[in-house]
Amino acid sequence: MDVTALASAFIGAKAAEVQMAVAAKMMKMNADVAKSVVQVIDAAQENLNRLANVAAGIGGNLDISV
């Protein structure tokens, strides 16, 4: 084996290592985003459950004029 083949193999291995690290980081970020979305949906559901017991007509007429 000559030096260029060894150098090429080494560079290829390092590039693959970097690609794997980037892919792992992206998968972790996707998992974190999914977890955050679930938390937002859970919070929205809790807020909706609180509003289910509000009397009829509450919040129906809202004056937002300044």
PDBQT receptor file of N, H, CA, C and O in Angstrom, charges set to zero:
ATOM      1  N   MET A   1       0.845  -1.188   0.000  1.00  0.00    +0.000 N 
ATOM      2  CA  MET A   1       0.000   0.000   0.000  1.00  0.00    +0.000 C 
ATOM      3  C   MET A   1       0.875   1.231   0.000  1.00  0.00    +0.000 C 
ATOM      4  O   MET A   1       1.869   1.304   0.723  1.00  0.00    +0.000 OA
ATOM      5  N   ASP A   2       0.506   2.178  -0.801  1.00  0.00    +0.000 N 
ATOM      6  H   ASP A   2      -0.301   2.119  -1.388  1.00  0.00    +0.000 HD
ATOM      7  CA  ASP A   2       1.309   3.404  -0.836  1.00  0.00    +0.000 C 
ATOM      8  C   ASP A   2       0.740   4.450   0.127  1.00  0.00    +0.000 C 
ATOM      9  O   ASP A   2      -0.337   4.271   0.695  1.00  0.00    +0.000 OA
ATOM     10  N   VAL A   3       1.470   5.519   0.293  1.00  0.00    +0.000 N 
ATOM     11  H   VAL A   3       2.345   5.665  -0.168  1.00  0.00    +0.000 HD
ATOM     12  CA  VAL A   3       1.130   6.561   1.258  1.00  0.00    +0.000 C 
ATOM     13  C   VAL A   3      -0.171   7.269   0.877  1.00  0.00    +0.000 C 
ATOM     14  O   VAL A   3      -0.972   7.603   1.750  1.00  0.00    +0.000 OA
ATOM     15  N   THR A   4      -0.380   7.494  -0.395  1.00  0.00    +0.000 N 
ATOM     16  H   THR A   4       0.271   7.222  -1.104  1.00  0.00    +0.000 HD
ATOM     17  CA  THR A   4      -1.604   8.201  -0.803  1.00  0.00    +0.000 C 
ATOM     18  C   THR A   4      -2.849   7.370  -0.506  1.00  0.00    +0.000 C 
ATOM     19  O   THR A   4      -3.882   7.924  -0.130  1.00  0.00    +0.000 OA
ATOM     20  N   ALA A   5      -2.769   6.079  -0.666  1.00  0.00    +0.000 N 
ATOM     21  H   ALA A   5      -1.930   5.629  -0.972  1.00  0.00    +0.000 HD
ATOM     22  CA  ALA A   5      -3.918   5.226  -0.360  1.00  0.00    +0.000 C 
ATOM     23  C   ALA A   5      -4.214   5.247   1.135  1.00  0.00    +0.000 C 
ATOM     24  O   ALA A   5      -5.376   5.302   1.539  1.00  0.00    +0.000 OA
ATOM     25  N   LEU A   6      -3.175   5.205   1.949  1.00  0.00    +0.000 N 
ATOM     26  H   LEU A   6      -2.231   5.160   1.621  1.00  0.00    +0.000 HD
ATOM     27  CA  LEU A   6      -3.363   5.275   3.396  1.00  0.00    +0.000 C 
ATOM     28  C   LEU A   6      -3.947   6.622   3.811  1.00  0.00    +0.000 C 
ATOM     29  O   LEU A   6      -4.851   6.687   4.645  1.00  0.00    +0.000 OA
ATOM     30  N   ALA A   7      -3.422   7.698   3.219  1.00  0.00    +0.000 N 
ATOM     31  H   ALA A   7      -2.688   7.645   2.542  1.00  0.00    +0.000 HD
ATOM     32  CA  ALA A   7      -3.921   9.035   3.544  1.00  0.00    +0.000 C 
ATOM     33  C   ALA A   7      -5.378   9.179   3.115  1.00  0.00    +0.000 C 
ATOM     34  O   ALA A   7      -6.188   9.761   3.837  1.00  0.00    +0.000 OA
ATOM     35  N   SER A   8      -5.702   8.655   1.954  1.00  0.00    +0.000 N 
ATOM     36  H   SER A   8      -5.044   8.183   1.368  1.00  0.00    +0.000 HD
ATOM     37  CA  SER A   8      -7.071   8.723   1.450  1.00  0.00    +0.000 C 
ATOM     38  C   SER A   8      -8.023   7.932   2.356  1.00  0.00    +0.000 C 
ATOM     39  O   SER A   8      -9.129   8.386   2.648  1.00  0.00    +0.000 OA
ATOM     40  N   ALA A   9      -7.595   6.771   2.790  1.00  0.00    +0.000 N 
ATOM     41  H   ALA A   9      -6.696   6.402   2.554  1.00  0.00    +0.000 HD
ATOM     42  CA  ALA A   9      -8.419   5.964   3.686  1.00  0.00    +0.000 C 
ATOM     43  C   ALA A   9      -8.614   6.665   5.025  1.00  0.00    +0.000 C 
ATOM     44  O   ALA A   9      -9.709   6.644   5.587  1.00  0.00    +0.000 OA
ATOM     45  N   PHE A  10      -7.563   7.280   5.531  1.00  0.00    +0.000 N 
ATOM     46  H   PHE A  10      -6.674   7.298   5.074  1.00  0.00    +0.000 HD
ATOM     47  CA  PHE A  10      -7.645   8.000   6.801  1.00  0.00    +0.000 C 
ATOM     48  C   PHE A  10      -8.598   9.185   6.694  1.00  0.00    +0.000 C 
ATOM     49  O   PHE A  10      -9.417   9.409   7.586  1.00  0.00    +0.000 OA
ATOM     50  N   ILE A  11      -8.494   9.937   5.613  1.00  0.00    +0.000 N 
ATOM     51  H   ILE A  11      -7.830   9.754   4.888  1.00  0.00    +0.000 HD
ATOM     52  CA  ILE A  11      -9.375  11.093   5.405  1.00  0.00    +0.000 C 
ATOM     53  C   ILE A  11     -10.821  10.638   5.255  1.00  0.00    +0.000 C 
ATOM     54  O   ILE A  11     -11.731  11.278   5.782  1.00  0.00    +0.000 OA
ATOM     55  N   GLY A  12     -11.037   9.542   4.544  1.00  0.00    +0.000 N 
ATOM     56  H   GLY A  12     -10.297   9.023   4.116  1.00  0.00    +0.000 HD
ATOM     57  CA  GLY A  12     -12.383   9.006   4.397  1.00  0.00    +0.000 C 
ATOM     58  C   GLY A  12     -12.961   8.568   5.730  1.00  0.00    +0.000 C 
ATOM     59  O   GLY A  12     -14.141   8.789   6.002  1.00  0.00    +0.000 OA
ATOM     60  N   ALA A  13     -12.132   7.945   6.567  1.00  0.00    +0.000 N 
ATOM     61  H   ALA A  13     -11.173   7.765   6.346  1.00  0.00    +0.000 HD
ATOM     62  CA  ALA A  13     -12.602   7.509   7.877  1.00  0.00    +0.000 C 
ATOM     63  C   ALA A  13     -12.949   8.706   8.755  1.00  0.00    +0.000 C 
ATOM     64  O   ALA A  13     -13.947   8.671   9.474  1.00  0.00    +0.000 OA
ATOM     65  N   LYS A  14     -12.151   9.751   8.709  1.00  0.00    +0.000 N 
ATOM     66  H   LYS A  14     -11.340   9.780   8.125  1.00  0.00    +0.000 HD
ATOM     67  CA  LYS A  14     -12.423  10.955   9.497  1.00  0.00    +0.000 C 
ATOM     68  C   LYS A  14     -13.704  11.641   9.015  1.00  0.00    +0.000 C 
ATOM     69  O   LYS A  14     -14.488  12.129   9.829  1.00  0.00    +0.000 OA
ATOM     70  N   ALA A  15     -13.917  11.681   7.709  1.00  0.00    +0.000 N 
ATOM     71  H   ALA A  15     -13.279  11.285   7.048  1.00  0.00    +0.000 HD
ATOM     72  CA  ALA A  15     -15.134  12.290   7.163  1.00  0.00    +0.000 C 
ATOM     73  C   ALA A  15     -16.360  11.501   7.611  1.00  0.00    +0.000 C 
ATOM     74  O   ALA A  15     -17.384  12.088   7.958  1.00  0.00    +0.000 OA
ATOM     75  N   ALA A  16     -16.260  10.187   7.606  1.00  0.00    +0.000 N 
ATOM     76  H   ALA A  16     -15.428   9.710   7.324  1.00  0.00    +0.000 HD
ATOM     77  CA  ALA A  16     -17.376   9.354   8.053  1.00  0.00    +0.000 C 
ATOM     78  C   ALA A  16     -17.640   9.574   9.537  1.00  0.00    +0.000 C 
ATOM     79  O   ALA A  16     -18.792   9.592   9.970  1.00  0.00    +0.000 OA
ATOM     80  N   GLU A  17     -16.574   9.742  10.317  1.00  0.00    +0.000 N 
ATOM     81  H   GLU A  17     -15.638   9.727   9.966  1.00  0.00    +0.000 HD
ATOM     82  CA  GLU A  17     -16.732   9.999  11.751  1.00  0.00    +0.000 C 
ATOM     83  C   GLU A  17     -17.458  11.314  11.995  1.00  0.00    +0.000 C 
ATOM     84  O   GLU A  17     -18.336  11.389  12.855  1.00  0.00    +0.000 OA
ATOM     85  N   VAL A  18     -17.100  12.346  11.247  1.00  0.00    +0.000 N 
ATOM     86  H   VAL A  18     -16.387  12.285  10.549  1.00  0.00    +0.000 HD
ATOM     87  CA  VAL A  18     -17.765  13.649  11.374  1.00  0.00    +0.000 C 
ATOM     88  C   VAL A  18     -19.221  13.542  10.954  1.00  0.00    +0.000 C 
ATOM     89  O   VAL A  18     -20.098  14.106  11.609  1.00  0.00    +0.000 OA
ATOM     90  N   GLN A  19     -19.488  12.827   9.875  1.00  0.00    +0.000 N 
ATOM     91  H   GLN A  19     -18.776  12.369   9.343  1.00  0.00    +0.000 HD
ATOM     92  CA  GLN A  19     -20.870  12.659   9.428  1.00  0.00    +0.000 C 
ATOM     93  C   GLN A  19     -21.712  11.945  10.472  1.00  0.00    +0.000 C 
ATOM     94  O   GLN A  19     -22.865  12.312  10.699  1.00  0.00    +0.000 OA
ATOM     95  N   MET A  20     -21.147  10.936  11.103  1.00  0.00    +0.000 N 
ATOM     96  H   MET A  20     -20.211  10.638  10.918  1.00  0.00    +0.000 HD
ATOM     97  CA  MET A  20     -21.884  10.217  12.148  1.00  0.00    +0.000 C 
ATOM     98  C   MET A  20     -22.151  11.117  13.347  1.00  0.00    +0.000 C 
ATOM     99  O   MET A  20     -23.230  11.053  13.938  1.00  0.00    +0.000 OA
ATOM    100  N   ALA A  21     -21.189  11.950  13.713  1.00  0.00    +0.000 N 
ATOM    101  H   ALA A  21     -20.313  12.001  13.233  1.00  0.00    +0.000 HD
ATOM    102  CA  ALA A  21     -21.378  12.870  14.837  1.00  0.00    +0.000 C 
ATOM    103  C   ALA A  21     -22.467  13.887  14.525  1.00  0.00    +0.000 C 
ATOM    104  O   ALA A  21     -23.293  14.194  15.384  1.00  0.00    +0.000 OA
ATOM    105  N   VAL A  22     -22.476  14.407  13.313  1.00  0.00    +0.000 N 
ATOM    106  H   VAL A  22     -21.805  14.158  12.614  1.00  0.00    +0.000 HD
ATOM    107  CA  VAL A  22     -23.506  15.373  12.903  1.00  0.00    +0.000 C 
ATOM    108  C   VAL A  22     -24.880  14.705  12.884  1.00  0.00    +0.000 C 
ATOM    109  O   VAL A  22     -25.862  15.291  13.339  1.00  0.00    +0.000 OA
ATOM    110  N   ALA A  23     -24.950  13.495  12.366  1.00  0.00    +0.000 N 
ATOM    111  H   ALA A  23     -24.152  13.018  11.997  1.00  0.00    +0.000 HD
ATOM    112  CA  ALA A  23     -26.229  12.779  12.325  1.00  0.00    +0.000 C 
ATOM    113  C   ALA A  23     -26.750  12.512  13.736  1.00  0.00    +0.000 C 
ATOM    114  O   ALA A  23     -27.947  12.643  13.992  1.00  0.00    +0.000 OA
ATOM    115  N   ALA A  24     -25.857  12.138  14.650  1.00  0.00    +0.000 N 
ATOM    116  H   ALA A  24     -24.885  12.032  14.442  1.00  0.00    +0.000 HD
ATOM    117  CA  ALA A  24     -26.276  11.898  16.033  1.00  0.00    +0.000 C 
ATOM    118  C   ALA A  24     -26.782  13.177  16.682  1.00  0.00    +0.000 C 
ATOM    119  O   ALA A  24     -27.778  13.159  17.405  1.00  0.00    +0.000 OA
ATOM    120  N   LYS A  25     -26.099  14.284  16.426  1.00  0.00    +0.000 N 
ATOM    121  H   LYS A  25     -25.290  14.298  15.839  1.00  0.00    +0.000 HD
ATOM    122  CA  LYS A  25     -26.519  15.577  16.983  1.00  0.00    +0.000 C 
ATOM    123  C   LYS A  25     -27.893  15.969  16.442  1.00  0.00    +0.000 C 
ATOM    124  O   LYS A  25     -28.741  16.448  17.195  1.00  0.00    +0.000 OA
ATOM    125  N   MET A  26     -28.118  15.769  15.149  1.00  0.00    +0.000 N 
ATOM    126  H   MET A  26     -27.430  15.380  14.537  1.00  0.00    +0.000 HD
ATOM    127  CA  MET A  26     -29.404  16.112  14.546  1.00  0.00    +0.000 C 
ATOM    128  C   MET A  26     -30.525  15.243  15.100  1.00  0.00    +0.000 C 
ATOM    129  O   MET A  26     -31.635  15.727  15.318  1.00  0.00    +0.000 OA
ATOM    130  N   MET A  27     -30.244  13.965  15.331  1.00  0.00    +0.000 N 
ATOM    131  H   MET A  27     -29.342  13.571  15.154  1.00  0.00    +0.000 HD
ATOM    132  CA  MET A  27     -31.267  13.085  15.899  1.00  0.00    +0.000 C 
ATOM    133  C   MET A  27     -31.617  13.521  17.316  1.00  0.00    +0.000 C 
ATOM    134  O   MET A  27     -32.783  13.480  17.708  1.00  0.00    +0.000 OA
ATOM    135  N   LYS A  28     -30.617  13.938  18.085  1.00  0.00    +0.000 N 
ATOM    136  H   LYS A  28     -29.670  13.972  17.767  1.00  0.00    +0.000 HD
ATOM    137  CA  LYS A  28     -30.881  14.410  19.437  1.00  0.00    +0.000 C 
ATOM    138  C   LYS A  28     -31.708  15.688  19.399  1.00  0.00    +0.000 C 
ATOM    139  O   LYS A  28     -32.623  15.860  20.205  1.00  0.00    +0.000 OA
ATOM    140  N   MET A  29     -31.392  16.583  18.468  1.00  0.00    +0.000 N 
ATOM    141  H   MET A  29     -30.649  16.443  17.814  1.00  0.00    +0.000 HD
ATOM    142  CA  MET A  29     -32.153  17.829  18.348  1.00  0.00    +0.000 C 
ATOM    143  C   MET A  29     -33.598  17.522  17.972  1.00  0.00    +0.000 C 
ATOM    144  O   MET A  29     -34.517  18.140  18.510  1.00  0.00    +0.000 OA
ATOM    145  N   ASN A  30     -33.815  16.583  17.063  1.00  0.00    +0.000 N 
ATOM    146  H   ASN A  30     -33.068  16.080  16.627  1.00  0.00    +0.000 HD
ATOM    147  CA  ASN A  30     -35.177  16.208  16.671  1.00  0.00    +0.000 C 
ATOM    148  C   ASN A  30     -35.941  15.625  17.847  1.00  0.00    +0.000 C 
ATOM    149  O   ASN A  30     -37.128  15.904  18.016  1.00  0.00    +0.000 OA
ATOM    150  N   ALA A  31     -35.275  14.824  18.657  1.00  0.00    +0.000 N 
ATOM    151  H   ALA A  31     -34.311  14.598  18.520  1.00  0.00    +0.000 HD
ATOM    152  CA  ALA A  31     -35.931  14.251  19.831  1.00  0.00    +0.000 C 
ATOM    153  C   ALA A  31     -36.291  15.343  20.831  1.00  0.00    +0.000 C 
ATOM    154  O   ALA A  31     -37.361  15.299  21.439  1.00  0.00    +0.000 OA
ATOM    155  N   ASP A  32     -35.397  16.334  21.007  1.00  0.00    +0.000 N 
ATOM    156  H   ASP A  32     -34.529  16.371  20.513  1.00  0.00    +0.000 HD
ATOM    157  CA  ASP A  32     -35.679  17.437  21.927  1.00  0.00    +0.000 C 
ATOM    158  C   ASP A  32     -36.859  18.265  21.434  1.00  0.00    +0.000 C 
ATOM    159  O   ASP A  32     -37.695  18.690  22.231  1.00  0.00    +0.000 OA
ATOM    160  N   VAL A  33     -36.930  18.496  20.131  1.00  0.00    +0.000 N 
ATOM    161  H   VAL A  33     -36.250  18.151  19.484  1.00  0.00    +0.000 HD
ATOM    162  CA  VAL A  33     -38.045  19.260  19.557  1.00  0.00    +0.000 C 
ATOM    163  C   VAL A  33     -39.354  18.501  19.739  1.00  0.00    +0.000 C 
ATOM    164  O   VAL A  33     -40.374  19.093  20.094  1.00  0.00    +0.000 OA
ATOM    165  N   ALA A  34     -39.326  17.210  19.501  1.00  0.00    +0.000 N 
ATOM    166  H   ALA A  34     -38.497  16.730  19.213  1.00  0.00    +0.000 HD
ATOM    167  CA  ALA A  34     -40.538  16.408  19.676  1.00  0.00    +0.000 C 
ATOM    168  C   ALA A  34     -41.003  16.447  21.133  1.00  0.00    +0.000 C 
ATOM    169  O   ALA A  34     -42.200  16.529  21.408  1.00  0.00    +0.000 OA
ATOM    170  N   LYS A  35     -40.056  16.388  22.051  1.00  0.00    +0.000 N 
ATOM    171  H   LYS A  35     -39.083  16.321  21.827  1.00  0.00    +0.000 HD
ATOM    172  CA  LYS A  35     -40.399  16.455  23.475  1.00  0.00    +0.000 C 
ATOM    173  C   LYS A  35     -41.035  17.803  23.806  1.00  0.00    +0.000 C 
ATOM    174  O   LYS A  35     -42.003  17.863  24.564  1.00  0.00    +0.000 OA
ATOM    175  N   SER A  36     -40.497  18.879  23.245  1.00  0.00    +0.000 N 
ATOM    176  H   SER A  36     -39.710  18.830  22.630  1.00  0.00    +0.000 HD
ATOM    177  CA  SER A  36     -41.059  20.210  23.486  1.00  0.00    +0.000 C 
ATOM    178  C   SER A  36     -42.467  20.333  22.912  1.00  0.00    +0.000 C 
ATOM    179  O   SER A  36     -43.337  20.938  23.538  1.00  0.00    +0.000 OA
ATOM    180  N   VAL A  37     -42.697  19.777  21.750  1.00  0.00    +0.000 N 
ATOM    181  H   VAL A  37     -41.990  19.285  21.241  1.00  0.00    +0.000 HD
ATOM    182  CA  VAL A  37     -44.027  19.820  21.138  1.00  0.00    +0.000 C 
ATOM    183  C   VAL A  37     -45.031  19.087  22.017  1.00  0.00    +0.000 C 
ATOM    184  O   VAL A  37     -46.154  19.554  22.206  1.00  0.00    +0.000 OA
ATOM    185  N   VAL A  38     -44.632  17.953  22.546  1.00  0.00    +0.000 N 
ATOM    186  H   VAL A  38     -43.719  17.574  22.392  1.00  0.00    +0.000 HD
ATOM    187  CA  VAL A  38     -45.526  17.197  23.424  1.00  0.00    +0.000 C 
ATOM    188  C   VAL A  38     -45.852  18.009  24.672  1.00  0.00    +0.000 C 
ATOM    189  O   VAL A  38     -46.996  18.004  25.127  1.00  0.00    +0.000 OA
ATOM    190  N   GLN A  39     -44.872  18.703  25.231  1.00  0.00    +0.000 N 
ATOM    191  H   GLN A  39     -43.942  18.707  24.862  1.00  0.00    +0.000 HD
ATOM    192  CA  GLN A  39     -45.113  19.521  26.413  1.00  0.00    +0.000 C 
ATOM    193  C   GLN A  39     -46.091  20.654  26.106  1.00  0.00    +0.000 C 
ATOM    194  O   GLN A  39     -46.958  20.956  26.926  1.00  0.00    +0.000 OA
ATOM    195  N   VAL A  40     -45.964  21.280  24.943  1.00  0.00    +0.000 N 
ATOM    196  H   VAL A  40     -45.260  21.034  24.277  1.00  0.00    +0.000 HD
ATOM    197  CA  VAL A  40     -46.878  22.363  24.557  1.00  0.00    +0.000 C 
ATOM    198  C   VAL A  40     -48.289  21.823  24.381  1.00  0.00    +0.000 C 
ATOM    199  O   VAL A  40     -49.255  22.446  24.823  1.00  0.00    +0.000 OA
ATOM    200  N   ILE A  41     -48.411  20.674  23.742  1.00  0.00    +0.000 N 
ATOM    201  H   ILE A  41     -47.627  20.168  23.383  1.00  0.00    +0.000 HD
ATOM    202  CA  ILE A  41     -49.739  20.081  23.543  1.00  0.00    +0.000 C 
ATOM    203  C   ILE A  41     -50.368  19.716  24.882  1.00  0.00    +0.000 C 
ATOM    204  O   ILE A  41     -51.564  19.928  25.083  1.00  0.00    +0.000 OA
ATOM    205  N   ASP A  42     -49.574  19.173  25.795  1.00  0.00    +0.000 N 
ATOM    206  H   ASP A  42     -48.603  19.001  25.632  1.00  0.00    +0.000 HD
ATOM    207  CA  ASP A  42     -50.100  18.840  27.126  1.00  0.00    +0.000 C 
ATOM    208  C   ASP A  42     -50.568  20.092  27.864  1.00  0.00    +0.000 C 
ATOM    209  O   ASP A  42     -51.622  20.082  28.500  1.00  0.00    +0.000 OA
ATOM    210  N   ALA A  43     -49.788  21.170  27.779  1.00  0.00    +0.000 N 
ATOM    211  H   ALA A  43     -48.932  21.178  27.262  1.00  0.00    +0.000 HD
ATOM    212  CA  ALA A  43     -50.175  22.418  28.441  1.00  0.00    +0.000 C 
ATOM    213  C   ALA A  43     -51.460  22.978  27.837  1.00  0.00    +0.000 C 
ATOM    214  O   ALA A  43     -52.327  23.469  28.561  1.00  0.00    +0.000 OA
ATOM    215  N   ALA A  44     -51.583  22.905  26.523  1.00  0.00    +0.000 N 
ATOM    216  H   ALA A  44     -50.879  22.506  25.935  1.00  0.00    +0.000 HD
ATOM    217  CA  ALA A  44     -52.799  23.390  25.867  1.00  0.00    +0.000 C 
ATOM    218  C   ALA A  44     -54.006  22.561  26.299  1.00  0.00    +0.000 C 
ATOM    219  O   ALA A  44     -55.089  23.105  26.516  1.00  0.00    +0.000 OA
ATOM    220  N   GLN A  45     -53.825  21.269  26.423  1.00  0.00    +0.000 N 
ATOM    221  H   GLN A  45     -52.945  20.827  26.246  1.00  0.00    +0.000 HD
ATOM    222  CA  GLN A  45     -54.924  20.404  26.858  1.00  0.00    +0.000 C 
ATOM    223  C   GLN A  45     -55.346  20.741  28.283  1.00  0.00    +0.000 C 
ATOM    224  O   GLN A  45     -56.540  20.767  28.581  1.00  0.00    +0.000 OA
ATOM    225  N   GLU A  46     -54.384  20.998  29.166  1.00  0.00    +0.000 N 
ATOM    226  H   GLU A  46     -53.414  20.976  28.924  1.00  0.00    +0.000 HD
ATOM    227  CA  GLU A  46     -54.709  21.368  30.540  1.00  0.00    +0.000 C 
ATOM    228  C   GLU A  46     -55.480  22.686  30.585  1.00  0.00    +0.000 C 
ATOM    229  O   GLU A  46     -56.443  22.819  31.340  1.00  0.00    +0.000 OA
ATOM    230  N   ASN A  47     -55.058  23.658  29.777  1.00  0.00    +0.000 N 
ATOM    231  H   ASN A  47     -54.276  23.550  29.163  1.00  0.00    +0.000 HD
ATOM    232  CA  ASN A  47     -55.764  24.937  29.729  1.00  0.00    +0.000 C 
ATOM    233  C   ASN A  47     -57.170  24.764  29.180  1.00  0.00    +0.000 C 
ATOM    234  O   ASN A  47     -58.105  25.406  29.658  1.00  0.00    +0.000 OA
ATOM    235  N   LEU A  48     -57.327  23.915  28.194  1.00  0.00    +0.000 N 
ATOM    236  H   LEU A  48     -56.567  23.393  27.806  1.00  0.00    +0.000 HD
ATOM    237  CA  LEU A  48     -58.643  23.673  27.618  1.00  0.00    +0.000 C 
ATOM    238  C   LEU A  48     -59.555  23.005  28.638  1.00  0.00    +0.000 C 
ATOM    239  O   LEU A  48     -60.746  23.310  28.698  1.00  0.00    +0.000 OA
ATOM    240  N   ASN A  49     -59.011  22.105  29.433  1.00  0.00    +0.000 N 
ATOM    241  H   ASN A  49     -58.044  21.857  29.384  1.00  0.00    +0.000 HD
ATOM    242  CA  ASN A  49     -59.810  21.445  30.474  1.00  0.00    +0.000 C 
ATOM    243  C   ASN A  49     -60.275  22.444  31.529  1.00  0.00    +0.000 C 
ATOM    244  O   ASN A  49     -61.385  22.315  32.047  1.00  0.00    +0.000 OA
ATOM    245  N   ARG A  50     -59.460  23.424  31.852  1.00  0.00    +0.000 N 
ATOM    246  H   ARG A  50     -58.558  23.528  31.432  1.00  0.00    +0.000 HD
ATOM    247  CA  ARG A  50     -59.850  24.452  32.818  1.00  0.00    +0.000 C 
ATOM    248  C   ARG A  50     -60.993  25.296  32.281  1.00  0.00    +0.000 C 
ATOM    249  O   ARG A  50     -61.882  25.698  33.031  1.00  0.00    +0.000 OA
ATOM    250  N   LEU A  51     -60.967  25.563  30.979  1.00  0.00    +0.000 N 
ATOM    251  H   LEU A  51     -60.244  25.236  30.370  1.00  0.00    +0.000 HD
ATOM    252  CA  LEU A  51     -62.001  26.402  30.381  1.00  0.00    +0.000 C 
ATOM    253  C   LEU A  51     -63.306  25.645  30.155  1.00  0.00    +0.000 C 
ATOM    254  O   LEU A  51     -64.342  26.260  29.902  1.00  0.00    +0.000 OA
ATOM    255  N   ALA A  52     -63.265  24.345  30.244  1.00  0.00    +0.000 N 
ATOM    256  H   ALA A  52     -62.423  23.845  30.450  1.00  0.00    +0.000 HD
ATOM    257  CA  ALA A  52     -64.480  23.551  30.004  1.00  0.00    +0.000 C 
ATOM    258  C   ALA A  52     -65.538  23.819  31.065  1.00  0.00    +0.000 C 
ATOM    259  O   ALA A  52     -66.728  23.647  30.802  1.00  0.00    +0.000 OA
ATOM    260  N   ASN A  53     -65.125  24.240  32.262  1.00  0.00    +0.000 N 
ATOM    261  H   ASN A  53     -64.158  24.381  32.475  1.00  0.00    +0.000 HD
ATOM    262  CA  ASN A  53     -66.071  24.462  33.354  1.00  0.00    +0.000 C 
ATOM    263  C   ASN A  53     -66.545  25.912  33.447  1.00  0.00    +0.000 C 
ATOM    264  O   ASN A  53     -67.286  26.246  34.371  1.00  0.00    +0.000 OA
ATOM    265  N   VAL A  54     -66.147  26.767  32.534  1.00  0.00    +0.000 N 
ATOM    266  H   VAL A  54     -65.545  26.496  31.784  1.00  0.00    +0.000 HD
ATOM    267  CA  VAL A  54     -66.552  28.172  32.562  1.00  0.00    +0.000 C 
ATOM    268  C   VAL A  54     -68.009  28.285  32.129  1.00  0.00    +0.000 C 
ATOM    269  O   VAL A  54     -68.459  27.570  31.234  1.00  0.00    +0.000 OA
ATOM    270  N   ALA A  55     -68.730  29.178  32.766  1.00  0.00    +0.000 N 
ATOM    271  H   ALA A  55     -68.365  29.758  33.494  1.00  0.00    +0.000 HD
ATOM    272  CA  ALA A  55     -70.144  29.362  32.461  1.00  0.00    +0.000 C 
ATOM    273  C   ALA A  55     -70.320  29.835  31.016  1.00  0.00    +0.000 C 
ATOM    274  O   ALA A  55     -69.431  30.452  30.430  1.00  0.00    +0.000 OA
ATOM    275  N   ALA A  56     -71.480  29.527  30.472  1.00  0.00    +0.000 N 
ATOM    276  H   ALA A  56     -72.201  29.026  30.948  1.00  0.00    +0.000 HD
ATOM    277  CA  ALA A  56     -71.790  29.916  29.094  1.00  0.00    +0.000 C 
ATOM    278  C   ALA A  56     -71.819  31.434  28.982  1.00  0.00    +0.000 C 
ATOM    279  O   ALA A  56     -72.338  32.112  29.870  1.00  0.00    +0.000 OA
ATOM    280  N   GLY A  57     -71.279  31.962  27.921  1.00  0.00    +0.000 N 
ATOM    281  H   GLY A  57     -70.858  31.412  27.200  1.00  0.00    +0.000 HD
ATOM    282  CA  GLY A  57     -71.295  33.404  27.648  1.00  0.00    +0.000 C 
ATOM    283  C   GLY A  57     -70.047  34.112  28.145  1.00  0.00    +0.000 C 
ATOM    284  O   GLY A  57     -69.827  35.267  27.781  1.00  0.00    +0.000 OA
ATOM    285  N   ILE A  58     -69.225  33.474  28.956  1.00  0.00    +0.000 N 
ATOM    286  H   ILE A  58     -69.403  32.536  29.252  1.00  0.00    +0.000 HD
ATOM    287  CA  ILE A  58     -68.009  34.126  29.442  1.00  0.00    +0.000 C 
ATOM    288  C   ILE A  58     -67.021  34.245  28.285  1.00  0.00    +0.000 C 
ATOM    289  O   ILE A  58     -66.712  33.258  27.616  1.00  0.00    +0.000 OA
ATOM    290  N   GLY A  59     -66.541  35.435  28.062  1.00  0.00    +0.000 N 
ATOM    291  H   GLY A  59     -66.792  36.236  28.605  1.00  0.00    +0.000 HD
ATOM    292  CA  GLY A  59     -65.570  35.670  27.006  1.00  0.00    +0.000 C 
ATOM    293  C   GLY A  59     -66.163  35.818  25.628  1.00  0.00    +0.000 C 
ATOM    294  O   GLY A  59     -65.430  35.934  24.646  1.00  0.00    +0.000 OA
ATOM    295  N   GLY A  60     -67.483  35.815  25.537  1.00  0.00    +0.000 N 
ATOM    296  H   GLY A  60     -68.078  35.721  26.335  1.00  0.00    +0.000 HD
ATOM    297  CA  GLY A  60     -68.127  35.936  24.239  1.00  0.00    +0.000 C 
ATOM    298  C   GLY A  60     -68.077  37.334  23.679  1.00  0.00    +0.000 C 
ATOM    299  O   GLY A  60     -67.950  37.503  22.466  1.00  0.00    +0.000 OA
ATOM    300  N   ASN A  61     -68.172  38.349  24.527  1.00  0.00    +0.000 N 
ATOM    301  H   ASN A  61     -68.275  38.212  25.512  1.00  0.00    +0.000 HD
ATOM    302  CA  ASN A  61     -68.123  39.746  24.082  1.00  0.00    +0.000 C 
ATOM    303  C   ASN A  61     -66.887  40.389  24.684  1.00  0.00    +0.000 C 
ATOM    304  O   ASN A  61     -66.847  40.701  25.874  1.00  0.00    +0.000 OA
ATOM    305  N   LEU A  62     -65.903  40.578  23.862  1.00  0.00    +0.000 N 
ATOM    306  H   LEU A  62     -65.936  40.325  22.895  1.00  0.00    +0.000 HD
ATOM    307  CA  LEU A  62     -64.630  41.136  24.329  1.00  0.00    +0.000 C 
ATOM    308  C   LEU A  62     -64.377  42.429  23.579  1.00  0.00    +0.000 C 
ATOM    309  O   LEU A  62     -64.287  42.435  22.352  1.00  0.00    +0.000 OA
ATOM    310  N   ASP A  63     -64.262  43.543  24.328  1.00  0.00    +0.000 N 
ATOM    311  H   ASP A  63     -64.336  43.539  25.325  1.00  0.00    +0.000 HD
ATOM    312  CA  ASP A  63     -64.002  44.847  23.720  1.00  0.00    +0.000 C 
ATOM    313  C   ASP A  63     -62.488  45.077  23.723  1.00  0.00    +0.000 C 
ATOM    314  O   ASP A  63     -61.872  45.201  24.782  1.00  0.00    +0.000 OA
ATOM    315  N   ILE A  64     -61.896  45.133  22.520  1.00  0.00    +0.000 N 
ATOM    316  H   ILE A  64     -62.396  45.033  21.660  1.00  0.00    +0.000 HD
ATOM    317  CA  ILE A  64     -60.452  45.333  22.433  1.00  0.00    +0.000 C 
ATOM    318  C   ILE A  64     -60.115  46.718  21.873  1.00  0.00    +0.000 C 
ATOM    319  O   ILE A  64     -58.986  46.958  21.446  1.00  0.00    +0.000 OA
ATOM    320  N   SER A  65     -61.088  47.621  21.876  1.00  0.00    +0.000 N 
ATOM    321  H   SER A  65     -62.005  47.425  22.223  1.00  0.00    +0.000 HD
ATOM    322  CA  SER A  65     -60.816  48.974  21.358  1.00  0.00    +0.000 C 
ATOM    323  C   SER A  65     -59.921  49.733  22.344  1.00  0.00    +0.000 C 
ATOM    324  O   SER A  65     -59.942  49.493  23.552  1.00  0.00    +0.000 OA
ATOM    325  N   VAL A  66     -59.145  50.645  21.789  1.00  0.00    +0.000 N 
ATOM    326  H   VAL A  66     -59.128  50.840  20.808  1.00  0.00    +0.000 HD
ATOM    327  CA  VAL A  66     -58.207  51.408  22.624  1.00  0.00    +0.000 C 
ATOM    328  C   VAL A  66     -58.689  52.837  22.768  1.00  0.00    +0.000 C 
ATOM    329  O   VAL A  66     -58.040  53.644  23.434  1.00  0.00    +0.000 OA
TER     330      VAL A  66
